[in-house]
Amino acid sequence: MKQYIGLDVSIKETAISIRQDGKRIWRGKCASDPQLLAAVIRKRAPYAWRVVFETGPLSVWFY
């Protein structure tokens, strides 16, 4: 059961989309803070296989 996470990063908040078997199973937002983002991913996608995010100035900070 692989889950894939997509992140759309902005200064104040990050949009999160979680997919499994080609279907979106959860979509939401959280503050753009690495610790908060990690907590949301652990809770909503315990079987995360890959995390992808948009490229831009803030992506370096998360990476």
Order of alpha helices (4+ residues) and beta strands (2+ residues): beta-beta-beta-alpha-beta-alpha
